[in-house]
Amino acid sequence: MATVSRVQLSTNFFLDEFTRSQIAARRGIDMSVCQGDVIYFNLRRLCRRVLQPLRDALGPTHISSGYRPPKLNRLIGGAPTSQHQYGQAADLVVTGHTPLEVATWLRDHVTGYDQLIHEYGAWVHVSVPSAALPEPARMERLTAIKVPRLIGKPRTVYMPGLIAIDDALARHNNHKEAA
């Protein structure tokens, strides 16, 4: 059996970490990325500007969601404008650190990210502007929480800043009561 070489995006990150999806595999969705494609260059930019400095400082970093082709993004209920579809975003956790600690470290030590989201106290979403366009980085910082509805599933609310989930929920509830 031939050995397949891994495509390195930075010192510790490889393309296959961003193109793995159990759902895509079950549904036959193509996750391949060509090395000359803008998605490849976006992933490489994400790794070199944001993820490698994070890995160097905090240690092993697990990518739970990287590139998502539009079909997969729709299937999982991703936002229609998700930067995951363009290889510009990753959801991650870092061994031995809470998501809030990871997000705070990124805020304090990395520049050039587009969005930094502390999501539900469970993981960090981070993105970069496209490698193909001269877009300035927004440096947007948010905390995502789930809030109950009277009927149906809870909805996601984005609070400005990187804050503990309990504090974000309390802030949301206080704002709702004041309204």
C-alpha positions as CSV (number, residue, x, y, z in Angstrom):
1,M,0.0,0.0,0.0
2,A,1.4,3.4,-0.9
3,T,1.9,6.0,1.8
4,V,0.1,9.3,1.3
5,S,2.1,12.3,2.3
6,R,0.4,14.9,4.4
7,V,0.2,18.5,3.2
8,Q,1.8,20.8,5.8
9,L,0.1,24.2,6.3
10,S,2.4,25.3,9.2
11,T,4.9,23.6,11.5
12,N,2.2,21.7,13.4
13,F,-0.9,21.8,11.2
14,F,-1.8,19.7,8.2
15,L,-4.5,20.0,5.5
16,D,-6.2,16.8,6.5
17,E,-7.0,18.3,10.0
18,F,-9.2,20.8,8.2
19,T,-10.9,18.5,5.7
20,R,-12.1,15.8,8.1
21,S,-15.8,15.3,8.6
22,Q,-17.7,12.2,9.7
23,I,-21.0,13.7,8.3
24,A,-19.3,14.5,5.0
25,A,-17.9,10.9,4.8
26,R,-21.3,9.4,5.6
27,R,-23.1,11.6,3.0
28,G,-20.4,11.3,0.3
29,I,-19.5,15.1,0.3
30,D,-16.2,15.8,-1.3
31,M,-13.9,17.6,1.2
32,S,-10.8,17.8,-1.0
33,V,-8.9,21.0,-1.3
34,C,-6.4,21.6,-4.2
35,Q,-3.0,23.2,-3.2
36,G,-3.4,26.0,-5.7
37,D,-7.0,26.9,-4.6
38,V,-7.9,30.0,-2.6
39,I,-9.3,27.7,0.1
40,Y,-5.8,26.2,0.5
41,F,-4.2,29.6,0.8
42,N,-6.9,30.8,3.3
43,L,-6.2,27.7,5.5
44,R,-2.5,28.2,5.3
45,R,-3.0,31.9,6.3
46,L,-5.2,30.8,9.2
47,C,-2.6,28.3,10.4
48,R,0.4,30.6,10.1
49,R,-1.1,33.8,11.4
50,V,-3.3,32.4,14.2
51,L,-3.2,28.7,15.0
52,Q,0.6,28.1,15.0
53,P,1.3,30.9,17.4
54,L,-1.5,29.6,19.6
55,R,-0.1,26.0,19.4
56,D,3.5,27.3,20.1
57,A,2.3,29.1,23.3
58,L,-0.4,26.9,24.7
59,G,0.2,23.4,23.3
60,P,-1.8,20.7,21.5
61,T,-4.6,22.3,19.6
62,H,-7.5,20.1,18.2
63,I,-9.5,21.3,15.2
64,S,-13.1,20.2,15.6
65,S,-14.3,22.0,12.4
66,G,-12.3,23.5,9.6
67,Y,-13.2,23.7,6.0
68,R,-16.8,23.0,5.2
69,P,-18.0,22.9,1.6
70,P,-21.3,24.7,1.1
71,K,-23.3,21.5,0.9
72,L,-21.9,20.3,4.3
73,N,-22.3,23.8,5.8
74,R,-26.0,23.8,4.8
75,L,-26.5,20.2,6.1
76,I,-25.2,21.0,9.6
77,G,-27.1,24.3,9.8
78,G,-24.1,26.6,9.5
79,A,-24.6,30.2,8.7
80,P,-25.0,30.9,5.0
81,T,-22.1,33.4,5.2
82,S,-19.9,31.1,7.3
83,Q,-16.2,31.6,6.7
84,H,-15.7,27.9,7.2
85,Q,-16.9,27.5,3.5
86,Y,-13.9,29.4,2.3
87,G,-11.2,27.9,4.5
88,Q,-11.0,31.0,6.6
89,A,-12.2,29.6,9.9
90,A,-11.7,26.9,12.4
91,D,-13.4,25.8,15.6
92,L,-10.9,24.5,18.2
93,V,-10.0,23.4,21.7
94,V,-6.6,23.5,23.3
95,T,-5.6,20.7,25.7
96,G,-5.5,21.8,29.3
97,H,-7.1,25.3,28.7
98,T,-10.7,26.5,28.8
99,P,-12.2,28.0,25.7
100,L,-12.3,31.4,27.4
101,E,-8.6,31.1,28.3
102,V,-7.8,30.3,24.7
103,A,-9.9,33.1,23.3
104,T,-8.4,35.6,25.8
105,W,-4.9,34.4,24.8
106,L,-5.6,35.0,21.1
107,R,-7.1,38.4,21.8
108,D,-4.0,39.4,23.8
109,H,-1.3,37.9,21.6
110,V,-2.4,37.6,17.9
111,T,-3.4,40.3,15.4
112,G,-4.9,39.8,12.0
113,Y,-7.8,37.6,13.0
114,D,-11.2,38.5,11.6
115,Q,-13.6,37.0,14.2
116,L,-12.8,35.5,17.6
117,I,-15.8,33.8,19.2
118,H,-16.0,32.1,22.6
119,E,-18.8,29.6,21.7
120,Y,-21.0,28.3,24.4
121,G,-18.1,27.7,26.8
122,A,-17.2,24.6,24.7
123,W,-14.8,25.8,21.9
124,V,-13.3,28.8,20.2
125,H,-14.1,29.9,16.6
126,V,-11.4,32.0,14.9
127,S,-11.2,33.3,11.4
128,V,-9.0,35.4,9.1
129,P,-9.8,37.6,6.2
130,S,-9.5,36.0,2.7
131,A,-6.0,35.6,1.3
132,A,-7.4,36.6,-2.1
133,L,-8.8,40.0,-1.1
134,P,-7.2,42.9,0.6
135,E,-9.9,42.9,3.4
136,P,-8.9,44.4,6.7
137,A,-9.2,42.2,9.7
138,R,-12.3,43.1,11.7
139,M,-10.8,41.9,15.0
140,E,-14.3,41.2,16.2
141,R,-14.7,39.5,19.6
142,L,-17.9,37.8,20.6
143,T,-19.3,35.3,23.1
144,A,-22.1,33.0,21.8
145,I,-24.8,31.7,24.2
146,K,-27.9,29.6,23.8
147,V,-31.1,31.2,25.2
148,P,-34.4,29.4,25.6
149,R,-37.5,30.1,23.5
150,L,-41.1,29.6,24.6
151,I,-41.5,27.2,21.7
152,G,-38.8,25.3,19.8
153,K,-35.1,25.0,20.1
154,P,-32.9,27.5,21.9
155,R,-31.5,30.3,19.8
156,T,-28.0,31.5,19.6
157,V,-27.3,35.1,20.8
158,Y,-23.9,36.8,20.3
159,M,-22.8,39.1,23.0
160,P,-20.0,41.6,22.4
161,G,-16.6,40.8,24.0
162,L,-15.1,37.6,25.4
163,I,-16.9,36.8,28.7
164,A,-17.7,33.8,30.8
165,I,-20.9,32.0,29.7
166,D,-22.7,32.6,33.1
167,D,-21.9,36.3,32.9
168,A,-23.1,36.5,29.2
169,L,-26.4,34.7,30.2
170,A,-26.9,37.1,33.2
171,R,-26.1,40.1,31.0
172,H,-28.6,38.9,28.4
173,N,-31.3,38.3,31.0
174,N,-30.7,41.7,32.6
175,H,-31.0,43.4,29.2
176,K,-34.2,41.4,28.5
177,E,-35.8,42.5,31.8
178,A,-34.8,46.1,31.3
179,A,-36.5,46.1,27.8
